[in-house]
């Protein structure tokens, strides 16, 4: 998971873990945010709420943590590995380069695995999401979006623009603060909520 600070990556890592757990998988959460104070502790707290184990290595380099986590998952039978990375501005070259290192590290550790890089976007981001998503696509080969905070007043119109200009599908939406408040994205249902009834056909 990648994105700006404050968009909800850590909590949605746990929500995603819970979703996969309920689907019959054995997920592992990985603390790759080594910069934000208490980020590791937060992931451990929400991981416990979700019933999903958390892999940590303190403040080691994120790409090293990612590689070790994949090896740990192989040893302990975890079939889904979810990396919680640090929030970063899309225009900070050094931090974006770090995402590339993490992706390469995961691919080397598990070349046959399916790798998905999800961009976590706040629903109220608006058109700024385009420039953000573009940079995350370049740095980390983002392949999809988790749209958070759709339980508020935000309509999430940025989803349409992101999909049209970047071809990034929305994978999940966050609809509340509870650990179970994560839903697979349903395009038809989203349009129903987004458009006034008189415009629907």
Helices and strands as residue ranges (DSSP letters): H 9-22, E 27-32, H 39-50, E 53-55, H 62-76, E 80-85, H 93-109, E 118-122, H 128-140, E 144-148, H 158-166, E 169-174, E 182-184, H 187-194, G 197-199
